[in-house]
Amino acid sequence: MQGVVIYTTRFCPYCIRAKQVLDSKRVAYREIPVDNDPALRADMAAKAGRRSVPQIWIGKRHVGGCDELMALERSGKLDNLLKAAG
């Protein structure tokens, strides 16, 4: 898995915030909406070990959700992680 992948639902405020952070950094990402798709959400949960959204991968690393993304940003580690993922 390369780049950034984010599993979302349409009206989730945490999904919206995570995408805003990525958009502010001009990061291209692949958004996978799991609204009304139990099989896709189950696939996400199997990969992430969680059913909540968003679930974010940067490169091959599962970052977690919005809180974890924001923690990476606050610590100054997000930019390097994004650069490494290409």
N, C-alpha and C positions, 0 to 999 in steps of 0.2 A: 504494500500500500504506500503510495507516494503522495506528497502534498498534504492537504488538509481535508478531512472528511468530518462532517457534522450531521448527526441524526437529530431531527427536529420534529416538532409538531407546530401547527400553524399559529396558535394563540398563546404559546408558552412564553411568558416574559423572560425566562432565563435563556431560552433559545434566541429570542430577539436580542437580548443583551450580548450574548456570546457572538452573534453575527455582527453586531455593531462594533465590537472590539476588533474582530478580524477585518471588517470593512475599513475601519479607521487606519489599519495598517496596510491597506491595499493588498490584502492577501486573497488570492483566488482559492476557493474551497468548493468541494462537492457537497451539496446539501442533499440529504436523503430524508424526505418527509415520511414519517411513519403513521400519520393520521389515517385512521380507518384501514390499516393494513396489519392485522395481527401477525401474519407470517413474517413480515419485514421487521416488526417490533421484536418478535421472538428471536430472529436472527441477530438483531442488534444486542439483545439481552444476552444471548449466548456468547457473543464476542466480548461484550463489556463486563458481563457479570452483574449488570444492573438493568432495570427496566425504565428508569427515569430518563428524561430528556432535558437538555441535550446530552449526547455522548459524542466526544470529540477525539479524533486521532490526528496527530501531527506526525507525518511520516509513518513509521511503524509503531510509534508510541501512543498508547491509550492515555490521554490526558485526564479524562474524566468528564465532569460537567462544567457548568459556568463558573462555579466557585473555584474549582481547580485552575481554570483558565485565567481567572482574575488574580489568583495567587501567583501564578507564573508571571503575569504582567507586573504586579506590585514588586516582585523580587528581582525584576530585570532579566529574567531568564527566558521570557517568551520570544523575544526577537531572535536570540541565537538559535532556539529550537526551530523557529520558522525558517531561518536561513539554512539550517542543516537539512531540513526536509525538502528544500527546493521549491 
